[in-house]
């Protein structure tokens, strides 16, 4: 479960970019620190700052995401409508 707030800004030619912050709770029953379950301290582990860049072309949305924090990641997402 993740909660994020992202400020998006429209750019020319069907592009957009944004920055934001977020955190989340890992609901996995695996992992503890001492006797403390993972989900108790996971909001600190999942806290992040992120940036996003996307473009919408012919009904297809392509988005790149860079997340910096305890669980840093880089991702690309392609949304294609089913017709």
PDB file with one MODEL, atoms N, CA, C and O in Angstrom:
MODEL        1
ATOM      1  N   UNK A   1       0.850  -1.155   0.000  1.00  0.00           N
ATOM      2  CA  UNK A   1       0.000   0.000   0.000  1.00  0.00           C
ATOM      3  C   UNK A   1       0.906   1.230   0.000  1.00  0.00           C
ATOM      4  O   UNK A   1       1.785   1.358   0.852  1.00  0.00           O
ATOM      5  N   UNK A   2       0.693   2.120  -0.944  1.00  0.00           N
ATOM      6  CA  UNK A   2       1.570   3.280  -1.118  1.00  0.00           C
ATOM      7  C   UNK A   2       0.716   4.534  -1.241  1.00  0.00           C
ATOM      8  O   UNK A   2      -0.343   4.511  -1.868  1.00  0.00           O
ATOM      9  N   UNK A   3       1.174   5.618  -0.646  1.00  0.00           N
ATOM     10  CA  UNK A   3       0.532   6.923  -0.780  1.00  0.00           C
ATOM     11  C   UNK A   3       1.568   7.893  -1.312  1.00  0.00           C
ATOM     12  O   UNK A   3       2.661   8.017  -0.758  1.00  0.00           O
ATOM     13  N   UNK A   4       1.222   8.579  -2.388  1.00  0.00           N
ATOM     14  CA  UNK A   4       2.145   9.525  -2.989  1.00  0.00           C
ATOM     15  C   UNK A   4       1.389  10.782  -3.395  1.00  0.00           C
ATOM     16  O   UNK A   4       0.214  10.726  -3.756  1.00  0.00           O
ATOM     17  N   UNK A   5       2.069  11.899  -3.333  1.00  0.00           N
ATOM     18  CA  UNK A   5       1.551  13.174  -3.814  1.00  0.00           C
ATOM     19  C   UNK A   5       2.527  13.668  -4.863  1.00  0.00           C
ATOM     20  O   UNK A   5       3.719  13.821  -4.593  1.00  0.00           O
ATOM     21  N   UNK A   6       2.015  13.918  -6.071  1.00  0.00           N
ATOM     22  CA  UNK A   6       2.869  14.331  -7.182  1.00  0.00           C
ATOM     23  C   UNK A   6       2.295  15.584  -7.824  1.00  0.00           C
ATOM     24  O   UNK A   6       1.111  15.629  -8.159  1.00  0.00           O
ATOM     25  N   UNK A   7       3.122  16.586  -7.994  1.00  0.00           N
ATOM     26  CA  UNK A   7       2.750  17.806  -8.702  1.00  0.00           C
ATOM     27  C   UNK A   7       3.138  17.624 -10.161  1.00  0.00           C
ATOM     28  O   UNK A   7       4.321  17.536 -10.488  1.00  0.00           O
ATOM     29  N   UNK A   8       2.133  17.566 -11.044  1.00  0.00           N
ATOM     30  CA  UNK A   8       2.380  17.385 -12.475  1.00  0.00           C
ATOM     31  C   UNK A   8       2.200  18.699 -13.211  1.00  0.00           C
ATOM     32  O   UNK A   8       1.360  19.522 -12.847  1.00  0.00           O
ATOM     33  N   UNK A   9       2.993  18.883 -14.239  1.00  0.00           N
ATOM     34  CA  UNK A   9       2.906  20.081 -15.065  1.00  0.00           C
ATOM     35  C   UNK A   9       2.882  19.658 -16.524  1.00  0.00           C
ATOM     36  O   UNK A   9       3.709  18.860 -16.964  1.00  0.00           O
ATOM     37  N   UNK A  10       1.927  20.198 -17.268  1.00  0.00           N
ATOM     38  CA  UNK A  10       1.830  19.913 -18.700  1.00  0.00           C
ATOM     39  C   UNK A  10       2.960  20.597 -19.449  1.00  0.00           C
ATOM     40  O   UNK A  10       3.312  21.741 -19.164  1.00  0.00           O
ATOM     41  N   UNK A  11       3.520  19.881 -20.408  1.00  0.00           N
ATOM     42  CA  UNK A  11       4.573  20.399 -21.276  1.00  0.00           C
ATOM     43  C   UNK A  11       4.052  20.373 -22.713  1.00  0.00           C
ATOM     44  O   UNK A  11       3.036  19.732 -22.981  1.00  0.00           O
ATOM     45  N   UNK A  12       4.721  21.053 -23.637  1.00  0.00           N
ATOM     46  CA  UNK A  12       4.281  21.033 -25.039  1.00  0.00           C
ATOM     47  C   UNK A  12       4.308  19.620 -25.634  1.00  0.00           C
ATOM     48  O   UNK A  12       5.006  18.737 -25.135  1.00  0.00           O
ATOM     49  N   UNK A  13       3.547  19.426 -26.692  1.00  0.00           N
ATOM     50  CA  UNK A  13       3.543  18.190 -27.479  1.00  0.00           C
ATOM     51  C   UNK A  13       3.125  16.964 -26.669  1.00  0.00           C
ATOM     52  O   UNK A  13       3.766  15.918 -26.770  1.00  0.00           O
ATOM     53  N   UNK A  14       2.058  17.071 -25.867  1.00  0.00           N
ATOM     54  CA  UNK A  14       1.488  15.947 -25.121  1.00  0.00           C
ATOM     55  C   UNK A  14       2.459  15.327 -24.124  1.00  0.00           C
ATOM     56  O   UNK A  14       2.414  14.121 -23.881  1.00  0.00           O
ATOM     57  N   UNK A  15       3.333  16.141 -23.550  1.00  0.00           N
ATOM     58  CA  UNK A  15       4.280  15.667 -22.551  1.00  0.00           C
ATOM     59  C   UNK A  15       3.885  16.216 -21.183  1.00  0.00           C
ATOM     60  O   UNK A  15       3.151  17.201 -21.093  1.00  0.00           O
ATOM     61  N   UNK A  16       4.373  15.580 -20.121  1.00  0.00           N
ATOM     62  CA  UNK A  16       4.180  16.090 -18.769  1.00  0.00           C
ATOM     63  C   UNK A  16       5.361  15.668 -17.900  1.00  0.00           C
ATOM     64  O   UNK A  16       6.054  14.695 -18.197  1.00  0.00           O
ATOM     65  N   UNK A  17       5.575  16.416 -16.828  1.00  0.00           N
ATOM     66  CA  UNK A  17       6.647  16.116 -15.888  1.00  0.00           C
ATOM     67  C   UNK A  17       6.162  16.486 -14.496  1.00  0.00           C
ATOM     68  O   UNK A  17       5.262  17.311 -14.343  1.00  0.00           O
ATOM     69  N   UNK A  18       6.758  15.879 -13.489  1.00  0.00           N
ATOM     70  CA  UNK A  18       6.341  16.197 -12.135  1.00  0.00           C
ATOM     71  C   UNK A  18       7.342  15.736 -11.093  1.00  0.00           C
ATOM     72  O   UNK A  18       8.253  14.956 -11.372  1.00  0.00           O
ATOM     73  N   UNK A  19       7.142  16.245  -9.873  1.00  0.00           N
ATOM     74  CA  UNK A  19       7.934  15.846  -8.722  1.00  0.00           C
ATOM     75  C   UNK A  19       6.979  15.587  -7.565  1.00  0.00           C
ATOM     76  O   UNK A  19       5.857  16.094  -7.549  1.00  0.00           O
ATOM     77  N   UNK A  20       7.428  14.798  -6.601  1.00  0.00           N
ATOM     78  CA  UNK A  20       6.559  14.519  -5.473  1.00  0.00           C
ATOM     79  C   UNK A  20       7.253  13.779  -4.354  1.00  0.00           C
ATOM     80  O   UNK A  20       8.455  13.514  -4.400  1.00  0.00           O
ATOM     81  N   UNK A  21       6.458  13.450  -3.340  1.00  0.00           N
ATOM     82  CA  UNK A  21       6.920  12.696  -2.184  1.00  0.00           C
ATOM     83  C   UNK A  21       5.921  11.588  -1.894  1.00  0.00           C
ATOM     84  O   UNK A  21       4.766  11.659  -2.316  1.00  0.00           O
ATOM     85  N   UNK A  22       6.363  10.569  -1.175  1.00  0.00           N
ATOM     86  CA  UNK A  22       5.459   9.486  -0.837  1.00  0.00           C
ATOM     87  C   UNK A  22       6.055   8.559   0.199  1.00  0.00           C
ATOM     88  O   UNK A  22       7.202   8.708   0.619  1.00  0.00           O
ATOM     89  N   UNK A  23       5.250   7.607   0.592  1.00  0.00           N
ATOM     90  CA  UNK A  23       5.667   6.569   1.518  1.00  0.00           C
ATOM     91  C   UNK A  23       4.703   5.406   1.349  1.00  0.00           C
ATOM     92  O   UNK A  23       3.769   5.472   0.551  1.00  0.00           O
ATOM     93  N   UNK A  24       4.934   4.356   2.094  1.00  0.00           N
ATOM     94  CA  UNK A  24       4.054   3.212   1.991  1.00  0.00           C
ATOM     95  C   UNK A  24       4.271   2.231   3.107  1.00  0.00           C
ATOM     96  O   UNK A  24       5.227   2.332   3.876  1.00  0.00           O
ATOM     97  N   UNK A  25       3.373   1.282   3.184  1.00  0.00           N
ATOM     98  CA  UNK A  25       3.456   0.222   4.182  1.00  0.00           C
ATOM     99  C   UNK A  25       3.601  -1.095   3.443  1.00  0.00           C
ATOM    100  O   UNK A  25       2.797  -1.420   2.570  1.00  0.00           O
ATOM    101  N   UNK A  26       4.628  -1.848   3.796  1.00  0.00           N
ATOM    102  CA  UNK A  26       4.830  -3.174   3.219  1.00  0.00           C
ATOM    103  C   UNK A  26       4.051  -4.168   4.062  1.00  0.00           C
ATOM    104  O   UNK A  26       4.293  -4.286   5.263  1.00  0.00           O
ATOM    105  N   UNK A  27       3.132  -4.874   3.456  1.00  0.00           N
ATOM    106  CA  UNK A  27       2.262  -5.779   4.189  1.00  0.00           C
ATOM    107  C   UNK A  27       2.797  -7.203   4.237  1.00  0.00           C
ATOM    108  O   UNK A  27       2.070  -8.130   4.594  1.00  0.00           O
ATOM    109  N   UNK A  28       4.050  -7.377   3.883  1.00  0.00           N
ATOM    110  CA  UNK A  28       4.651  -8.700   3.912  1.00  0.00           C
ATOM    111  C   UNK A  28       4.815  -9.174   5.354  1.00  0.00           C
ATOM    112  O   UNK A  28       5.199  -8.394   6.226  1.00  0.00           O
ATOM    113  N   UNK A  29       4.530 -10.425   5.601  1.00  0.00           N
ATOM    114  CA  UNK A  29       4.735 -11.004   6.919  1.00  0.00           C
ATOM    115  C   UNK A  29       6.178 -11.399   7.149  1.00  0.00           C
ATOM    116  O   UNK A  29       6.547 -11.825   8.244  1.00  0.00           O
ATOM    117  N   UNK A  30       6.995 -11.257   6.115  1.00  0.00           N
ATOM    118  CA  UNK A  30       8.396 -11.639   6.210  1.00  0.00           C
ATOM    119  C   UNK A  30       9.227 -10.488   6.752  1.00  0.00           C
ATOM    120  O   UNK A  30       8.927  -9.323   6.494  1.00  0.00           O
ATOM    121  N   UNK A  31      10.245 -10.808   7.486  1.00  0.00           N
ATOM    122  CA  UNK A  31      11.213  -9.826   7.929  1.00  0.00           C
ATOM    123  C   UNK A  31      10.844  -9.147   9.228  1.00  0.00           C
ATOM    124  O   UNK A  31       9.704  -8.725   9.425  1.00  0.00           O
ATOM    125  N   UNK A  32      11.807  -9.047  10.098  1.00  0.00           N
ATOM    126  CA  UNK A  32      11.654  -8.335  11.360  1.00  0.00           C
ATOM    127  C   UNK A  32      12.964  -7.653  11.696  1.00  0.00           C
ATOM    128  O   UNK A  32      14.015  -8.022  11.171  1.00  0.00           O
ATOM    129  N   UNK A  33      12.908  -6.675  12.557  1.00  0.00           N
ATOM    130  CA  UNK A  33      14.094  -6.082  13.157  1.00  0.00           C
ATOM    131  C   UNK A  33      13.954  -6.371  14.636  1.00  0.00           C
ATOM    132  O   UNK A  33      13.138  -5.759  15.326  1.00  0.00           O
ATOM    133  N   UNK A  34      14.746  -7.295  15.112  1.00  0.00           N
ATOM    134  CA  UNK A  34      14.536  -7.778  16.479  1.00  0.00           C
ATOM    135  C   UNK A  34      13.204  -8.499  16.512  1.00  0.00           C
ATOM    136  O   UNK A  34      13.020  -9.500  15.819  1.00  0.00           O
ATOM    137  N   UNK A  35      12.288  -8.010  17.298  1.00  0.00           N
ATOM    138  CA  UNK A  35      10.957  -8.616  17.350  1.00  0.00           C
ATOM    139  C   UNK A  35       9.903  -7.721  16.710  1.00  0.00           C
ATOM    140  O   UNK A  35       8.709  -7.993  16.832  1.00  0.00           O
ATOM    141  N   UNK A  36      10.331  -6.647  16.021  1.00  0.00           N
ATOM    142  CA  UNK A  36       9.393  -5.709  15.395  1.00  0.00           C
ATOM    143  C   UNK A  36       9.118  -6.153  13.957  1.00  0.00           C
ATOM    144  O   UNK A  36      10.053  -6.281  13.166  1.00  0.00           O
ATOM    145  N   UNK A  37       7.844  -6.389  13.604  1.00  0.00           N
ATOM    146  CA  UNK A  37       7.512  -6.798  12.232  1.00  0.00           C
ATOM    147  C   UNK A  37       7.847  -5.712  11.208  1.00  0.00           C
ATOM    148  O   UNK A  37       7.883  -4.526  11.535  1.00  0.00           O
ATOM    149  N   UNK A  38       8.089  -6.130   9.976  1.00  0.00           N
ATOM    150  CA  UNK A  38       8.476  -5.235   8.886  1.00  0.00           C
ATOM    151  C   UNK A  38       7.485  -4.098   8.679  1.00  0.00           C
ATOM    152  O   UNK A  38       7.908  -2.963   8.462  1.00  0.00           O
ATOM    153  N   UNK A  39       6.175  -4.361   8.738  1.00  0.00           N
ATOM    154  CA  UNK A  39       5.196  -3.327   8.421  1.00  0.00           C
ATOM    155  C   UNK A  39       5.227  -2.157   9.412  1.00  0.00           C
ATOM    156  O   UNK A  39       4.737  -1.076   9.085  1.00  0.00           O
ATOM    157  N   UNK A  40       5.788  -2.343  10.611  1.00  0.00           N
ATOM    158  CA  UNK A  40       5.855  -1.269  11.604  1.00  0.00           C
ATOM    159  C   UNK A  40       6.860  -0.198  11.186  1.00  0.00           C
ATOM    160  O   UNK A  40       6.574   0.991  11.325  1.00  0.00           O
ATOM    161  N   UNK A  41       8.019  -0.585  10.681  1.00  0.00           N
ATOM    162  CA  UNK A  41       9.025   0.396  10.291  1.00  0.00           C
ATOM    163  C   UNK A  41       9.068   0.636   8.784  1.00  0.00           C
ATOM    164  O   UNK A  41       9.869   1.448   8.320  1.00  0.00           O
ATOM    165  N   UNK A  42       8.228  -0.050   8.009  1.00  0.00           N
ATOM    166  CA  UNK A  42       8.266   0.104   6.558  1.00  0.00           C
ATOM    167  C   UNK A  42       7.902   1.505   6.053  1.00  0.00           C
ATOM    168  O   UNK A  42       8.388   1.872   4.983  1.00  0.00           O
ATOM    169  N   UNK A  43       7.069   2.330   6.751  1.00  0.00           N
ATOM    170  CA  UNK A  43       6.852   3.691   6.237  1.00  0.00           C
ATOM    171  C   UNK A  43       8.141   4.514   6.163  1.00  0.00           C
ATOM    172  O   UNK A  43       8.287   5.345   5.266  1.00  0.00           O
ATOM    173  N   UNK A  44       9.071   4.297   7.086  1.00  0.00           N
ATOM    174  CA  UNK A  44      10.364   4.988   7.015  1.00  0.00           C
ATOM    175  C   UNK A  44      11.203   4.434   5.880  1.00  0.00           C
ATOM    176  O   UNK A  44      11.875   5.189   5.179  1.00  0.00           O
ATOM    177  N   UNK A  45      11.171   3.131   5.693  1.00  0.00           N
ATOM    178  CA  UNK A  45      11.915   2.492   4.616  1.00  0.00           C
ATOM    179  C   UNK A  45      11.364   2.911   3.253  1.00  0.00           C
ATOM    180  O   UNK A  45      12.126   3.099   2.304  1.00  0.00           O
ATOM    181  N   UNK A  46      10.043   3.056   3.158  1.00  0.00           N
ATOM    182  CA  UNK A  46       9.404   3.392   1.887  1.00  0.00           C
ATOM    183  C   UNK A  46       9.314   4.870   1.581  1.00  0.00           C
ATOM    184  O   UNK A  46       8.869   5.237   0.493  1.00  0.00           O
ATOM    185  N   UNK A  47       9.725   5.750   2.514  1.00  0.00           N
ATOM    186  CA  UNK A  47       9.670   7.193   2.260  1.00  0.00           C
ATOM    187  C   UNK A  47      10.545   7.543   1.054  1.00  0.00           C
ATOM    188  O   UNK A  47      11.665   7.047   0.929  1.00  0.00           O
ATOM    189  N   UNK A  48      10.030   8.397   0.170  1.00  0.00           N
ATOM    190  CA  UNK A  48      10.768   8.709  -1.048  1.00  0.00           C
ATOM    191  C   UNK A  48      10.437  10.087  -1.585  1.00  0.00           C
ATOM    192  O   UNK A  48       9.418  10.687  -1.242  1.00  0.00           O
ATOM    193  N   UNK A  49      11.328  10.569  -2.435  1.00  0.00           N
ATOM    194  CA  UNK A  49      11.088  11.700  -3.319  1.00  0.00           C
ATOM    195  C   UNK A  49      11.133  11.111  -4.725  1.00  0.00           C
ATOM    196  O   UNK A  49      11.931  10.215  -5.000  1.00  0.00           O
ATOM    197  N   UNK A  50      10.284  11.608  -5.606  1.00  0.00           N
ATOM    198  CA  UNK A  50      10.276  11.021  -6.937  1.00  0.00           C
ATOM    199  C   UNK A  50      10.056  12.079  -8.009  1.00  0.00           C
ATOM    200  O   UNK A  50       9.530  13.163  -7.758  1.00  0.00           O
ATOM    201  N   UNK A  51      10.477  11.719  -9.200  1.00  0.00           N
ATOM    202  CA  UNK A  51      10.274  12.534 -10.385  1.00  0.00           C
ATOM    203  C   UNK A  51       9.674  11.671 -11.476  1.00  0.00           C
ATOM    204  O   UNK A  51       9.981  10.483 -11.575  1.00  0.00           O
ATOM    205  N   UNK A  52       8.824  12.260 -12.289  1.00  0.00           N
ATOM    206  CA  UNK A  52       8.148  11.518 -13.353  1.00  0.00           C
ATOM    207  C   UNK A  52       8.184  12.343 -14.640  1.00  0.00           C
ATOM    208  O   UNK A  52       8.092  13.570 -14.607  1.00  0.00           O
ATOM    209  N   UNK A  53       8.317  11.656 -15.765  1.00  0.00           N
ATOM    210  CA  UNK A  53       8.240  12.274 -17.080  1.00  0.00           C
ATOM    211  C   UNK A  53       7.412  11.355 -17.959  1.00  0.00           C
ATOM    212  O   UNK A  53       7.626  10.143 -17.967  1.00  0.00           O
ATOM    213  N   UNK A  54       6.475  11.917 -18.695  1.00  0.00           N
ATOM    214  CA  UNK A  54       5.643  11.082 -19.543  1.00  0.00           C
ATOM    215  C   UNK A  54       5.257  11.775 -20.822  1.00  0.00           C
ATOM    216  O   UNK A  54       5.380  12.992 -20.963  1.00  0.00           O
ATOM    217  N   UNK A  55       4.785  10.966 -21.754  1.00  0.00           N
ATOM    218  CA  UNK A  55       4.304  11.462 -23.036  1.00  0.00           C
ATOM    219  C   UNK A  55       3.092  10.622 -23.443  1.00  0.00           C
ATOM    220  O   UNK A  55       3.040   9.417 -23.197  1.00  0.00           O
ATOM    221  N   UNK A  56       2.118  11.290 -24.071  1.00  0.00           N
ATOM    222  CA  UNK A  56       0.897  10.623 -24.528  1.00  0.00           C
ATOM    223  C   UNK A  56       0.850  10.736 -26.050  1.00  0.00           C
ATOM    224  O   UNK A  56       0.729  11.835 -26.591  1.00  0.00           O
ATOM    225  N   UNK A  57       0.948   9.588 -26.743  1.00  0.00           N
ATOM    226  CA  UNK A  57       0.997   9.586 -28.202  1.00  0.00           C
ATOM    227  C   UNK A  57       0.022   8.551 -28.741  1.00  0.00           C
ATOM    228  O   UNK A  57       0.110   7.374 -28.392  1.00  0.00           O
ATOM    229  N   UNK A  58      -0.897   8.977 -29.582  1.00  0.00           N
ATOM    230  CA  UNK A  58      -1.854   8.084 -30.241  1.00  0.00           C
ATOM    231  C   UNK A  58      -2.557   7.144 -29.265  1.00  0.00           C
ATOM    232  O   UNK A  58      -2.704   5.956 -29.553  1.00  0.00           O
ATOM    233  N   UNK A  59      -2.986   7.653 -28.130  1.00  0.00           N
ATOM    234  CA  UNK A  59      -3.697   6.837 -27.149  1.00  0.00           C
ATOM    235  C   UNK A  59      -2.800   6.017 -26.239  1.00  0.00           C
ATOM    236  O   UNK A  59      -3.293   5.368 -25.317  1.00  0.00           O
ATOM    237  N   UNK A  60      -1.503   6.030 -26.474  1.00  0.00           N
ATOM    238  CA  UNK A  60      -0.550   5.274 -25.662  1.00  0.00           C
ATOM    239  C   UNK A  60       0.152   6.248 -24.706  1.00  0.00           C
ATOM    240  O   UNK A  60       0.643   7.296 -25.124  1.00  0.00           O
ATOM    241  N   UNK A  61       0.190   5.889 -23.429  1.00  0.00           N
ATOM    242  CA  UNK A  61       0.844   6.718 -22.425  1.00  0.00           C
ATOM    243  C   UNK A  61       2.131   6.019 -21.981  1.00  0.00           C
ATOM    244  O   UNK A  61       2.098   4.881 -21.514  1.00  0.00           O
ATOM    245  N   UNK A  62       3.272   6.714 -22.132  1.00  0.00           N
ATOM    246  CA  UNK A  62       4.571   6.175 -21.728  1.00  0.00           C
ATOM    247  C   UNK A  62       5.103   7.062 -20.604  1.00  0.00           C
ATOM    248  O   UNK A  62       5.205   8.280 -20.754  1.00  0.00           O
ATOM    249  N   UNK A  63       5.442   6.430 -19.469  1.00  0.00           N
ATOM    250  CA  UNK A  63       5.857   7.192 -18.295  1.00  0.00           C
ATOM    251  C   UNK A  63       7.128   6.597 -17.716  1.00  0.00           C
ATOM    252  O   UNK A  63       7.242   5.380 -17.574  1.00  0.00           O
ATOM    253  N   UNK A  64       8.092   7.463 -17.378  1.00  0.00           N
ATOM    254  CA  UNK A  64       9.304   7.061 -16.680  1.00  0.00           C
ATOM    255  C   UNK A  64       9.274   7.632 -15.273  1.00  0.00           C
ATOM    256  O   UNK A  64       8.846   8.770 -15.077  1.00  0.00           O
ATOM    257  N   UNK A  65       9.726   6.853 -14.282  1.00  0.00           N
ATOM    258  CA  UNK A  65       9.680   7.267 -12.887  1.00  0.00           C
ATOM    259  C   UNK A  65      11.018   6.986 -12.220  1.00  0.00           C
ATOM    260  O   UNK A  65      11.582   5.902 -12.372  1.00  0.00           O
ATOM    261  N   UNK A  66      11.521   7.967 -11.480  1.00  0.00           N
ATOM    262  CA  UNK A  66      12.733   7.816 -10.689  1.00  0.00           C
ATOM    263  C   UNK A  66      12.339   8.063  -9.239  1.00  0.00           C
ATOM    264  O   UNK A  66      11.867   9.147  -8.895  1.00  0.00           O
ATOM    265  N   UNK A  67      12.530   7.061  -8.391  1.00  0.00           N
ATOM    266  CA  UNK A  67      12.171   7.152  -6.975  1.00  0.00           C
ATOM    267  C   UNK A  67      13.446   7.050  -6.149  1.00  0.00           C
ATOM    268  O   UNK A  67      14.196   6.083  -6.278  1.00  0.00           O
ATOM    269  N   UNK A  68      13.696   8.060  -5.287  1.00  0.00           N
ATOM    270  CA  UNK A  68      14.888   8.099  -4.440  1.00  0.00           C
ATOM    271  C   UNK A  68      14.464   7.998  -2.981  1.00  0.00           C
ATOM    272  O   UNK A  68      13.654   8.792  -2.503  1.00  0.00           O
ATOM    273  N   UNK A  69      15.015   7.020  -2.282  1.00  0.00           N
ATOM    274  CA  UNK A  69      14.692   6.815  -0.873  1.00  0.00           C
ATOM    275  C   UNK A  69      15.261   5.487  -0.421  1.00  0.00           C
ATOM    276  O   UNK A  69      16.182   4.954  -1.040  1.00  0.00           O
ATOM    277  N   UNK A  70      14.706   4.947   0.669  1.00  0.00           N
ATOM    278  CA  UNK A  70      15.166   3.668   1.194  1.00  0.00           C
ATOM    279  C   UNK A  70      14.987   2.527   0.208  1.00  0.00           C
ATOM    280  O   UNK A  70      15.773   1.579   0.204  1.00  0.00           O
ATOM    281  N   UNK A  71      13.960   2.609  -0.626  1.00  0.00           N
ATOM    282  CA  UNK A  71      13.694   1.606  -1.664  1.00  0.00           C
ATOM    283  C   UNK A  71      13.745   2.288  -3.030  1.00  0.00           C
ATOM    284  O   UNK A  71      12.745   2.307  -3.747  1.00  0.00           O
ATOM    285  N   UNK A  72      14.902   2.847  -3.397  1.00  0.00           N
ATOM    286  CA  UNK A  72      15.052   3.574  -4.664  1.00  0.00           C
ATOM    287  C   UNK A  72      14.776   2.661  -5.848  1.00  0.00           C
ATOM    288  O   UNK A  72      15.031   1.458  -5.804  1.00  0.00           O
ATOM    289  N   UNK A  73      14.244   3.270  -6.918  1.00  0.00           N
ATOM    290  CA  UNK A  73      13.970   2.482  -8.113  1.00  0.00           C
ATOM    291  C   UNK A  73      13.843   3.390  -9.330  1.00  0.00           C
ATOM    292  O   UNK A  73      13.631   4.597  -9.210  1.00  0.00           O
ATOM    293  N   UNK A  74      13.978   2.783 -10.495  1.00  0.00           N
ATOM    294  CA  UNK A  74      13.756   3.427 -11.778  1.00  0.00           C
ATOM    295  C   UNK A  74      12.769   2.542 -12.521  1.00  0.00           C
ATOM    296  O   UNK A  74      12.933   1.323 -12.559  1.00  0.00           O
ATOM    297  N   UNK A  75      11.751   3.145 -13.108  1.00  0.00           N
ATOM    298  CA  UNK A  75      10.761   2.335 -13.799  1.00  0.00           C
ATOM    299  C   UNK A  75      10.236   3.002 -15.048  1.00  0.00           C
ATOM    300  O   UNK A  75      10.310   4.221 -15.201  1.00  0.00           O
ATOM    301  N   UNK A  76       9.706   2.188 -15.936  1.00  0.00           N
ATOM    302  CA  UNK A  76       9.047   2.651 -17.149  1.00  0.00           C
ATOM    303  C   UNK A  76       7.707   1.940 -17.214  1.00  0.00           C
ATOM    304  O   UNK A  76       7.618   0.734 -16.984  1.00  0.00           O
ATOM    305  N   UNK A  77       6.670   2.697 -17.528  1.00  0.00           N
ATOM    306  CA  UNK A  77       5.324   2.122 -17.622  1.00  0.00           C
ATOM    307  C   UNK A  77       4.723   2.532 -18.959  1.00  0.00           C
ATOM    308  O   UNK A  77       4.802   3.696 -19.353  1.00  0.00           O
ATOM    309  N   UNK A  78       4.128   1.578 -19.648  1.00  0.00           N
ATOM    310  CA  UNK A  78       3.465   1.830 -20.932  1.00  0.00           C
ATOM    311  C   UNK A  78       2.011   1.391 -20.775  1.00  0.00           C
ATOM    312  O   UNK A  78       1.731   0.225 -20.497  1.00  0.00           O
ATOM    313  N   UNK A  79       1.091   2.339 -20.957  1.00  0.00           N
ATOM    314  CA  UNK A  79      -0.341   2.042 -20.890  1.00  0.00           C
ATOM    315  C   UNK A  79      -0.901   2.076 -22.313  1.00  0.00           C
ATOM    316  O   UNK A  79      -0.847   3.103 -22.990  1.00  0.00           O
ATOM    317  N   UNK A  80      -1.440   0.937 -22.753  1.00  0.00           N
ATOM    318  CA  UNK A  80      -2.016   0.812 -24.083  1.00  0.00           C
ATOM    319  C   UNK A  80      -3.480   0.479 -23.919  1.00  0.00           C
ATOM    320  O   UNK A  80      -3.809  -0.512 -23.266  1.00  0.00           O
ATOM    321  N   UNK A  81      -4.389   1.287 -24.499  1.00  0.00           N
ATOM    322  CA  UNK A  81      -5.810   0.977 -24.357  1.00  0.00           C
ATOM    323  C   UNK A  81      -6.193  -0.271 -25.171  1.00  0.00           C
ATOM    324  O   UNK A  81      -5.717  -0.464 -26.290  1.00  0.00           O
ATOM    325  N   UNK A  82      -7.038  -1.091 -24.604  1.00  0.00           N
ATOM    326  CA  UNK A  82      -7.554  -2.260 -25.316  1.00  0.00           C
ATOM    327  C   UNK A  82      -8.814  -1.848 -26.047  1.00  0.00           C
ATOM    328  O   UNK A  82      -9.753  -1.326 -25.447  1.00  0.00           O
ATOM    329  N   UNK A  83      -8.828  -2.083 -27.320  1.00  0.00           N
ATOM    330  CA  UNK A  83      -9.992  -1.675 -28.126  1.00  0.00           C
ATOM    331  C   UNK A  83     -10.627  -2.859 -28.749  1.00  0.00           C
ATOM    332  O   UNK A  83     -11.620  -2.722 -29.464  1.00  0.00           O
TER     333      UNK A  83
ENDMDL
END
